[in-house]
């Protein structure tokens, strides 16, 4: 923390909300979904349950 402070003090920094690519996260969600863990996956990856539902719906439509 102090290294970051010394290097960037006085500078406004912006960090992304999600550190993972949405497509990669969607693939992980599809792999980890067990039919009942929608809320846990949303919390784990920092997305809404609605987004998890959309990922699941799109996966069903593409099959």
N, CA, C and O atoms as a Maestro MAE file, in Angstrom:
{
 s_m_m2io_version
 :::
 2.0.0
}

f_m_ct {
 s_m_title
 :::
 protein
 m_atom[252] {
  # First column is atom index #
  i_m_mmod_type
  r_m_x_coord
  r_m_y_coord
  r_m_z_coord
  i_m_residue_number
  s_m_chain_name
  s_m_pdb_residue_name
  s_m_pdb_atom_name
  i_m_atomic_number
  :::
  1 25 0.825 -1.188 0.000 1 A "UNK " " N  " 7
  2 3 0.000 0.000 0.000 1 A "UNK " " CA " 6
  3 2 0.870 1.254 0.000 1 A "UNK " " C  " 6
  4 15 0.595 2.210 -0.725 1 A "UNK " " O  " 8
  5 25 1.902 1.242 0.804 2 A "UNK " " N  " 7
  6 3 2.769 2.421 0.878 2 A "UNK " " CA " 6
  7 2 3.532 2.639 -0.433 2 A "UNK " " C  " 6
  8 15 3.799 3.781 -0.809 2 A "UNK " " O  " 8
  9 25 3.876 1.575 -1.117 3 A "UNK " " N  " 7
  10 3 4.566 1.708 -2.408 3 A "UNK " " CA " 6
  11 2 3.642 2.387 -3.414 3 A "UNK " " C  " 6
  12 15 4.061 3.280 -4.150 3 A "UNK " " O  " 8
  13 25 2.394 1.959 -3.439 4 A "UNK " " N  " 7
  14 3 1.414 2.577 -4.335 4 A "UNK " " CA " 6
  15 2 1.229 4.045 -3.964 4 A "UNK " " C  " 6
  16 15 1.174 4.914 -4.835 4 A "UNK " " O  " 8
  17 25 1.135 4.312 -2.666 5 A "UNK " " N  " 7
  18 3 0.974 5.690 -2.206 5 A "UNK " " CA " 6
  19 2 2.142 6.560 -2.660 5 A "UNK " " C  " 6
  20 15 1.937 7.646 -3.204 5 A "UNK " " O  " 8
  21 25 3.361 6.087 -2.438 6 A "UNK " " N  " 7
  22 3 4.546 6.879 -2.807 6 A "UNK " " CA " 6
  23 2 4.616 7.121 -4.319 6 A "UNK " " C  " 6
  24 15 5.030 8.191 -4.765 6 A "UNK " " O  " 8
  25 25 4.219 6.148 -5.075 7 A "UNK " " N  " 7
  26 3 4.327 6.271 -6.522 7 A "UNK " " CA " 6
  27 2 3.211 7.125 -7.124 7 A "UNK " " C  " 6
  28 15 3.446 7.856 -8.087 7 A "UNK " " O  " 8
  29 25 2.004 7.041 -6.569 8 A "UNK " " N  " 7
  30 3 0.842 7.697 -7.178 8 A "UNK " " CA " 6
  31 2 0.201 8.784 -6.319 8 A "UNK " " C  " 6
  32 15 -0.881 9.258 -6.665 8 A "UNK " " O  " 8
  33 25 0.813 9.193 -5.228 9 A "UNK " " N  " 7
  34 3 0.170 10.170 -4.339 9 A "UNK " " CA " 6
  35 2 -0.247 11.415 -5.100 9 A "UNK " " C  " 6
  36 15 0.509 11.976 -5.894 9 A "UNK " " O  " 8
  37 25 -1.467 11.822 -4.830 10 A "UNK " " N  " 7
  38 3 -2.027 12.991 -5.482 10 A "UNK " " CA " 6
  39 2 -2.701 12.706 -6.815 10 A "UNK " " C  " 6
  40 15 -3.342 13.585 -7.391 10 A "UNK " " O  " 8
  41 25 -2.559 11.483 -7.306 11 A "UNK " " N  " 7
  42 3 -3.153 11.102 -8.584 11 A "UNK " " CA " 6
  43 2 -4.471 10.378 -8.326 11 A "UNK " " C  " 6
  44 15 -4.572 9.550 -7.420 11 A "UNK " " O  " 8
  45 25 -5.460 10.695 -9.119 12 A "UNK " " N  " 7
  46 3 -6.736 9.988 -8.997 12 A "UNK " " CA " 6
  47 2 -6.645 8.696 -9.792 12 A "UNK " " C  " 6
  48 15 -6.329 8.709 -10.982 12 A "UNK " " O  " 8
  49 25 -6.924 7.582 -9.128 13 A "UNK " " N  " 7
  50 3 -6.863 6.268 -9.758 13 A "UNK " " CA " 6
  51 2 -8.256 5.670 -9.871 13 A "UNK " " C  " 6
  52 15 -9.105 5.876 -9.003 13 A "UNK " " O  " 8
  53 25 -8.480 4.942 -10.928 14 A "UNK " " N  " 7
  54 3 -9.729 4.203 -11.112 14 A "UNK " " CA " 6
  55 2 -9.405 2.734 -11.273 14 A "UNK " " C  " 6
  56 15 -8.518 2.361 -12.042 14 A "UNK " " O  " 8
  57 25 -10.120 1.911 -10.553 15 A "UNK " " N  " 7
  58 3 -9.947 0.471 -10.648 15 A "UNK " " CA " 6
  59 2 -11.224 -0.137 -11.201 15 A "UNK " " C  " 6
  60 15 -12.319 0.323 -10.876 15 A "UNK " " O  " 8
  61 25 -11.099 -1.162 -12.029 16 A "UNK " " N  " 7
  62 3 -12.303 -1.799 -12.581 16 A "UNK " " CA " 6
  63 2 -13.098 -2.494 -11.479 16 A "UNK " " C  " 6
  64 15 -12.529 -2.963 -10.493 16 A "UNK " " O  " 8
  65 25 -14.396 -2.556 -11.652 17 A "UNK " " N  " 7
  66 3 -15.241 -3.242 -10.683 17 A "UNK " " CA " 6
  67 2 -15.020 -4.745 -10.766 17 A "UNK " " C  " 6
  68 15 -14.964 -5.430 -9.744 17 A "UNK " " O  " 8
  69 25 -14.896 -5.251 -11.983 18 A "UNK " " N  " 7
  70 3 -14.690 -6.678 -12.202 18 A "UNK " " CA " 6
  71 2 -13.305 -6.894 -12.787 18 A "UNK " " C  " 6
  72 15 -12.931 -6.257 -13.771 18 A "UNK " " O  " 8
  73 25 -12.552 -7.787 -12.182 19 A "UNK " " N  " 7
  74 3 -11.199 -8.046 -12.646 19 A "UNK " " CA " 6
  75 2 -11.156 -9.099 -13.748 19 A "UNK " " C  " 6
  76 15 -10.117 -9.307 -14.373 19 A "UNK " " O  " 8
  77 25 -12.282 -9.757 -13.981 20 A "UNK " " N  " 7
  78 3 -12.323 -10.835 -14.954 20 A "UNK " " CA " 6
  79 2 -13.110 -10.408 -16.187 20 A "UNK " " C  " 6
  80 15 -14.034 -9.600 -16.094 20 A "UNK " " O  " 8
  81 25 -12.744 -10.950 -17.330 21 A "UNK " " N  " 7
  82 3 -13.478 -10.744 -18.565 21 A "UNK " " CA " 6
  83 2 -14.862 -11.385 -18.426 21 A "UNK " " C  " 6
  84 15 -14.983 -12.484 -17.885 21 A "UNK " " O  " 8
  85 25 -15.890 -10.712 -18.908 22 A "UNK " " N  " 7
  86 3 -17.262 -11.218 -18.772 22 A "UNK " " CA " 6
  87 2 -17.448 -12.589 -19.418 22 A "UNK " " C  " 6
  88 15 -18.158 -13.438 -18.879 22 A "UNK " " O  " 8
  89 25 -16.812 -12.808 -20.570 23 A "UNK " " N  " 7
  90 3 -16.956 -14.088 -21.253 23 A "UNK " " CA " 6
  91 2 -16.321 -15.224 -20.445 23 A "UNK " " C  " 6
  92 15 -16.879 -16.316 -20.349 23 A "UNK " " O  " 8
  93 25 -15.164 -14.954 -19.875 24 A "UNK " " N  " 7
  94 3 -14.492 -15.956 -19.052 24 A "UNK " " CA " 6
  95 2 -15.328 -16.240 -17.807 24 A "UNK " " C  " 6
  96 15 -15.491 -17.394 -17.409 24 A "UNK " " O  " 8
  97 25 -15.851 -15.191 -17.203 25 A "UNK " " N  " 7
  98 3 -16.690 -15.359 -16.019 25 A "UNK " " CA " 6
  99 2 -17.942 -16.156 -16.360 25 A "UNK " " C  " 6
  100 15 -18.352 -17.022 -15.587 25 A "UNK " " O  " 8
  101 25 -18.553 -15.876 -17.504 26 A "UNK " " N  " 7
  102 3 -19.749 -16.616 -17.921 26 A "UNK " " CA " 6
  103 2 -19.434 -18.096 -18.086 26 A "UNK " " C  " 6
  104 15 -20.238 -18.943 -17.699 26 A "UNK " " O  " 8
  105 25 -18.286 -18.416 -18.650 27 A "UNK " " N  " 7
  106 3 -17.890 -19.816 -18.797 27 A "UNK " " CA " 6
  107 2 -17.710 -20.481 -17.436 27 A "UNK " " C  " 6
  108 15 -18.128 -21.623 -17.239 27 A "UNK " " O  " 8
  109 25 -17.096 -19.777 -16.509 28 A "UNK " " N  " 7
  110 3 -16.899 -20.325 -15.158 28 A "UNK " " CA " 6
  111 2 -18.243 -20.538 -14.470 28 A "UNK " " C  " 6
  112 15 -18.442 -21.544 -13.790 28 A "UNK " " O  " 8
  113 25 -19.160 -19.594 -14.644 29 A "UNK " " N  " 7
  114 3 -20.490 -19.718 -14.045 29 A "UNK " " CA " 6
  115 2 -21.186 -20.960 -14.597 29 A "UNK " " C  " 6
  116 15 -21.795 -21.717 -13.841 29 A "UNK " " O  " 8
  117 25 -21.098 -21.171 -15.904 30 A "UNK " " N  " 7
  118 3 -21.731 -22.343 -16.515 30 A "UNK " " CA " 6
  119 2 -21.121 -23.633 -15.987 30 A "UNK " " C  " 6
  120 15 -21.835 -24.618 -15.797 30 A "UNK " " O  " 8
  121 25 -19.831 -23.645 -15.749 31 A "UNK " " N  " 7
  122 3 -19.167 -24.831 -15.222 31 A "UNK " " CA " 6
  123 2 -19.542 -25.100 -13.772 31 A "UNK " " C  " 6
  124 15 -19.688 -26.255 -13.370 31 A "UNK " " O  " 8
  125 25 -19.697 -24.050 -12.992 32 A "UNK " " N  " 7
  126 3 -19.915 -24.195 -11.556 32 A "UNK " " CA " 6
  127 2 -21.389 -24.255 -11.159 32 A "UNK " " C  " 6
  128 15 -21.711 -24.607 -10.024 32 A "UNK " " O  " 8
  129 25 -22.269 -23.920 -12.069 33 A "UNK " " N  " 7
  130 3 -23.698 -23.890 -11.736 33 A "UNK " " CA " 6
  131 2 -24.201 -25.315 -11.488 33 A "UNK " " C  " 6
  132 15 -23.999 -26.212 -12.307 33 A "UNK " " O  " 8
  133 25 -24.857 -25.502 -10.345 34 A "UNK " " N  " 7
  134 3 -25.385 -26.823 -10.008 34 A "UNK " " CA " 6
  135 2 -26.909 -26.861 -9.953 34 A "UNK " " C  " 6
  136 15 -27.502 -27.853 -9.531 34 A "UNK " " O  " 8
  137 25 -27.530 -25.772 -10.382 35 A "UNK " " N  " 7
  138 3 -28.985 -25.703 -10.380 35 A "UNK " " CA " 6
  139 2 -29.556 -24.981 -9.170 35 A "UNK " " C  " 6
  140 15 -30.731 -24.614 -9.159 35 A "UNK " " O  " 8
  141 25 -28.721 -24.774 -8.143 36 A "UNK " " N  " 7
  142 3 -29.224 -24.149 -6.916 36 A "UNK " " CA " 6
  143 2 -28.284 -23.095 -6.338 36 A "UNK " " C  " 6
  144 15 -28.579 -22.529 -5.286 36 A "UNK " " O  " 8
  145 25 -27.168 -22.820 -6.995 37 A "UNK " " N  " 7
  146 3 -26.178 -21.916 -6.403 37 A "UNK " " CA " 6
  147 2 -26.065 -20.572 -7.127 37 A "UNK " " C  " 6
  148 15 -24.993 -19.967 -7.154 37 A "UNK " " O  " 8
  149 25 -27.126 -20.128 -7.687 38 A "UNK " " N  " 7
  150 3 -27.154 -18.875 -8.445 38 A "UNK " " CA " 6
  151 2 -26.720 -17.684 -7.581 38 A "UNK " " C  " 6
  152 15 -25.910 -16.865 -8.014 38 A "UNK " " O  " 8
  153 25 -27.248 -17.593 -6.391 39 A "UNK " " N  " 7
  154 3 -26.922 -16.489 -5.489 39 A "UNK " " CA " 6
  155 2 -25.442 -16.526 -5.109 39 A "UNK " " C  " 6
  156 15 -24.778 -15.490 -5.087 39 A "UNK " " O  " 8
  157 25 -24.932 -17.708 -4.814 40 A "UNK " " N  " 7
  158 3 -23.530 -17.848 -4.428 40 A "UNK " " CA " 6
  159 2 -22.591 -17.450 -5.567 40 A "UNK " " C  " 6
  160 15 -21.573 -16.796 -5.339 40 A "UNK " " O  " 8
  161 25 -22.939 -17.847 -6.791 41 A "UNK " " N  " 7
  162 3 -22.109 -17.486 -7.943 41 A "UNK " " CA " 6
  163 2 -22.138 -15.987 -8.190 41 A "UNK " " C  " 6
  164 15 -21.111 -15.394 -8.519 41 A "UNK " " O  " 8
  165 25 -23.291 -15.375 -8.036 42 A "UNK " " N  " 7
  166 3 -23.405 -13.927 -8.204 42 A "UNK " " CA " 6
  167 2 -22.516 -13.211 -7.195 42 A "UNK " " C  " 6
  168 15 -21.818 -12.257 -7.538 42 A "UNK " " O  " 8
  169 25 -22.544 -13.663 -5.986 43 A "UNK " " N  " 7
  170 3 -21.724 -13.053 -4.939 43 A "UNK " " CA " 6
  171 2 -20.236 -13.315 -5.192 43 A "UNK " " C  " 6
  172 15 -19.410 -12.414 -5.048 43 A "UNK " " O  " 8
  173 25 -19.899 -14.551 -5.568 44 A "UNK " " N  " 7
  174 3 -18.499 -14.931 -5.797 44 A "UNK " " CA " 6
  175 2 -17.850 -14.091 -6.887 44 A "UNK " " C  " 6
  176 15 -16.712 -13.647 -6.736 44 A "UNK " " O  " 8
  177 25 -18.566 -13.872 -7.984 45 A "UNK " " N  " 7
  178 3 -17.991 -13.174 -9.121 45 A "UNK " " CA " 6
  179 2 -18.357 -11.690 -9.189 45 A "UNK " " C  " 6
  180 15 -17.892 -10.981 -10.081 45 A "UNK " " O  " 8
  181 25 -19.178 -11.219 -8.263 46 A "UNK " " N  " 7
  182 3 -19.493 -9.799 -8.198 46 A "UNK " " CA " 6
  183 2 -20.488 -9.324 -9.240 46 A "UNK " " C  " 6
  184 15 -20.491 -8.149 -9.607 46 A "UNK " " O  " 8
  185 25 -21.331 -10.225 -9.718 47 A "UNK " " N  " 7
  186 3 -22.370 -9.871 -10.680 47 A "UNK " " CA " 6
  187 2 -23.730 -10.085 -10.022 47 A "UNK " " C  " 6
  188 15 -23.829 -10.717 -8.971 47 A "UNK " " O  " 8
  189 25 -24.760 -9.558 -10.643 48 A "UNK " " N  " 7
  190 3 -26.107 -9.705 -10.098 48 A "UNK " " CA " 6
  191 2 -26.665 -11.091 -10.436 48 A "UNK " " C  " 6
  192 15 -26.204 -11.761 -11.360 48 A "UNK " " O  " 8
  193 25 -27.659 -11.491 -9.667 49 A "UNK " " N  " 7
  194 3 -28.336 -12.751 -9.959 49 A "UNK " " CA " 6
  195 2 -29.022 -12.673 -11.318 49 A "UNK " " C  " 6
  196 15 -29.123 -13.681 -12.017 49 A "UNK " " O  " 8
  197 25 -29.483 -11.512 -11.691 50 A "UNK " " N  " 7
  198 3 -30.117 -11.325 -12.990 50 A "UNK " " CA " 6
  199 2 -29.114 -11.608 -14.110 50 A "UNK " " C  " 6
  200 15 -29.478 -12.203 -15.123 50 A "UNK " " O  " 8
  201 25 -27.865 -11.191 -13.941 51 A "UNK " " N  " 7
  202 3 -26.841 -11.455 -14.942 51 A "UNK " " CA " 6
  203 2 -26.562 -12.963 -15.026 51 A "UNK " " C  " 6
  204 15 -26.391 -13.507 -16.117 51 A "UNK " " O  " 8
  205 25 -26.517 -13.624 -13.875 52 A "UNK " " N  " 7
  206 3 -26.313 -15.079 -13.848 52 A "UNK " " CA " 6
  207 2 -27.467 -15.765 -14.588 52 A "UNK " " C  " 6
  208 15 -27.241 -16.693 -15.364 52 A "UNK " " O  " 8
  209 25 -28.692 -15.314 -14.350 53 A "UNK " " N  " 7
  210 3 -29.860 -15.879 -15.038 53 A "UNK " " CA " 6
  211 2 -29.742 -15.677 -16.547 53 A "UNK " " C  " 6
  212 15 -30.069 -16.577 -17.321 53 A "UNK " " O  " 8
  213 25 -29.276 -14.499 -16.967 54 A "UNK " " N  " 7
  214 3 -29.118 -14.214 -18.383 54 A "UNK " " CA " 6
  215 2 -28.084 -15.161 -19.003 54 A "UNK " " C  " 6
  216 15 -28.288 -15.669 -20.106 54 A "UNK " " O  " 8
  217 25 -26.989 -15.395 -18.302 55 A "UNK " " N  " 7
  218 3 -25.949 -16.313 -18.784 55 A "UNK " " CA " 6
  219 2 -26.531 -17.710 -18.959 55 A "UNK " " C  " 6
  220 15 -26.278 -18.374 -19.965 55 A "UNK " " O  " 8
  221 25 -27.308 -18.153 -17.978 56 A "UNK " " N  " 7
  222 3 -27.895 -19.488 -18.043 56 A "UNK " " CA " 6
  223 2 -28.912 -19.575 -19.187 56 A "UNK " " C  " 6
  224 15 -28.960 -20.578 -19.899 56 A "UNK " " O  " 8
  225 25 -29.715 -18.537 -19.361 57 A "UNK " " N  " 7
  226 3 -30.715 -18.521 -20.419 57 A "UNK " " CA " 6
  227 2 -30.048 -18.551 -21.800 57 A "UNK " " C  " 6
  228 15 -30.480 -19.294 -22.681 57 A "UNK " " O  " 8
  229 25 -29.002 -17.750 -21.988 58 A "UNK " " N  " 7
  230 3 -28.299 -17.732 -23.265 58 A "UNK " " CA " 6
  231 2 -27.639 -19.075 -23.558 58 A "UNK " " C  " 6
  232 15 -27.585 -19.502 -24.711 58 A "UNK " " O  " 8
  233 25 -27.147 -19.728 -22.540 59 A "UNK " " N  " 7
  234 3 -26.526 -21.044 -22.727 59 A "UNK " " CA " 6
  235 2 -27.567 -22.066 -23.175 59 A "UNK " " C  " 6
  236 15 -27.295 -22.898 -24.040 59 A "UNK " " O  " 8
  237 25 -28.761 -22.000 -22.583 60 A "UNK " " N  " 7
  238 3 -29.835 -22.922 -22.980 60 A "UNK " " CA " 6
  239 2 -30.276 -22.654 -24.420 60 A "UNK " " C  " 6
  240 15 -30.563 -23.594 -25.162 60 A "UNK " " O  " 8
  241 25 -30.332 -21.390 -24.818 61 A "UNK " " N  " 7
  242 3 -30.762 -21.021 -26.160 61 A "UNK " " CA " 6
  243 2 -29.761 -21.452 -27.228 61 A "UNK " " C  " 6
  244 15 -30.143 -21.757 -28.358 61 A "UNK " " O  " 8
  245 25 -28.496 -21.475 -26.870 62 A "UNK " " N  " 7
  246 3 -27.459 -21.850 -27.848 62 A "UNK " " CA " 6
  247 2 -27.306 -23.355 -28.007 62 A "UNK " " C  " 6
  248 15 -26.626 -23.811 -28.926 62 A "UNK " " O  " 8
  249 25 -27.915 -24.116 -27.142 63 A "UNK " " N  " 7
  250 3 -27.801 -25.586 -27.237 63 A "UNK " " CA " 6
  251 2 -28.812 -26.144 -28.177 63 A "UNK " " C  " 6
  252 15 -28.863 -27.357 -28.380 63 A "UNK " " O  " 8
  :::
 }
 m_bond[251] {
  # First column is bond index #
  i_m_from
  i_m_to
  i_m_order
  :::
  1 1 2 1
  2 2 3 1
  3 3 4 2
  4 3 5 1
  5 5 6 1
  6 6 7 1
  7 7 8 2
  8 7 9 1
  9 9 10 1
  10 10 11 1
  11 11 12 2
  12 11 13 1
  13 13 14 1
  14 14 15 1
  15 15 16 2
  16 15 17 1
  17 17 18 1
  18 18 19 1
  19 19 20 2
  20 19 21 1
  21 21 22 1
  22 22 23 1
  23 23 24 2
  24 23 25 1
  25 25 26 1
  26 26 27 1
  27 27 28 2
  28 27 29 1
  29 29 30 1
  30 30 31 1
  31 31 32 2
  32 31 33 1
  33 33 34 1
  34 34 35 1
  35 35 36 2
  36 35 37 1
  37 37 38 1
  38 38 39 1
  39 39 40 2
  40 39 41 1
  41 41 42 1
  42 42 43 1
  43 43 44 2
  44 43 45 1
  45 45 46 1
  46 46 47 1
  47 47 48 2
  48 47 49 1
  49 49 50 1
  50 50 51 1
  51 51 52 2
  52 51 53 1
  53 53 54 1
  54 54 55 1
  55 55 56 2
  56 55 57 1
  57 57 58 1
  58 58 59 1
  59 59 60 2
  60 59 61 1
  61 61 62 1
  62 62 63 1
  63 63 64 2
  64 63 65 1
  65 65 66 1
  66 66 67 1
  67 67 68 2
  68 67 69 1
  69 69 70 1
  70 70 71 1
  71 71 72 2
  72 71 73 1
  73 73 74 1
  74 74 75 1
  75 75 76 2
  76 75 77 1
  77 77 78 1
  78 78 79 1
  79 79 80 2
  80 79 81 1
  81 81 82 1
  82 82 83 1
  83 83 84 2
  84 83 85 1
  85 85 86 1
  86 86 87 1
  87 87 88 2
  88 87 89 1
  89 89 90 1
  90 90 91 1
  91 91 92 2
  92 91 93 1
  93 93 94 1
  94 94 95 1
  95 95 96 2
  96 95 97 1
  97 97 98 1
  98 98 99 1
  99 99 100 2
  100 99 101 1
  101 101 102 1
  102 102 103 1
  103 103 104 2
  104 103 105 1
  105 105 106 1
  106 106 107 1
  107 107 108 2
  108 107 109 1
  109 109 110 1
  110 110 111 1
  111 111 112 2
  112 111 113 1
  113 113 114 1
  114 114 115 1
  115 115 116 2
  116 115 117 1
  117 117 118 1
  118 118 119 1
  119 119 120 2
  120 119 121 1
  121 121 122 1
  122 122 123 1
  123 123 124 2
  124 123 125 1
  125 125 126 1
  126 126 127 1
  127 127 128 2
  128 127 129 1
  129 129 130 1
  130 130 131 1
  131 131 132 2
  132 131 133 1
  133 133 134 1
  134 134 135 1
  135 135 136 2
  136 135 137 1
  137 137 138 1
  138 138 139 1
  139 139 140 2
  140 139 141 1
  141 141 142 1
  142 142 143 1
  143 143 144 2
  144 143 145 1
  145 145 146 1
  146 146 147 1
  147 147 148 2
  148 147 149 1
  149 149 150 1
  150 150 151 1
  151 151 152 2
  152 151 153 1
  153 153 154 1
  154 154 155 1
  155 155 156 2
  156 155 157 1
  157 157 158 1
  158 158 159 1
  159 159 160 2
  160 159 161 1
  161 161 162 1
  162 162 163 1
  163 163 164 2
  164 163 165 1
  165 165 166 1
  166 166 167 1
  167 167 168 2
  168 167 169 1
  169 169 170 1
  170 170 171 1
  171 171 172 2
  172 171 173 1
  173 173 174 1
  174 174 175 1
  175 175 176 2
  176 175 177 1
  177 177 178 1
  178 178 179 1
  179 179 180 2
  180 179 181 1
  181 181 182 1
  182 182 183 1
  183 183 184 2
  184 183 185 1
  185 185 186 1
  186 186 187 1
  187 187 188 2
  188 187 189 1
  189 189 190 1
  190 190 191 1
  191 191 192 2
  192 191 193 1
  193 193 194 1
  194 194 195 1
  195 195 196 2
  196 195 197 1
  197 197 198 1
  198 198 199 1
  199 199 200 2
  200 199 201 1
  201 201 202 1
  202 202 203 1
  203 203 204 2
  204 203 205 1
  205 205 206 1
  206 206 207 1
  207 207 208 2
  208 207 209 1
  209 209 210 1
  210 210 211 1
  211 211 212 2
  212 211 213 1
  213 213 214 1
  214 214 215 1
  215 215 216 2
  216 215 217 1
  217 217 218 1
  218 218 219 1
  219 219 220 2
  220 219 221 1
  221 221 222 1
  222 222 223 1
  223 223 224 2
  224 223 225 1
  225 225 226 1
  226 226 227 1
  227 227 228 2
  228 227 229 1
  229 229 230 1
  230 230 231 1
  231 231 232 2
  232 231 233 1
  233 233 234 1
  234 234 235 1
  235 235 236 2
  236 235 237 1
  237 237 238 1
  238 238 239 1
  239 239 240 2
  240 239 241 1
  241 241 242 1
  242 242 243 1
  243 243 244 2
  244 243 245 1
  245 245 246 1
  246 246 247 1
  247 247 248 2
  248 247 249 1
  249 249 250 1
  250 250 251 1
  251 251 252 2
  :::
 }
}
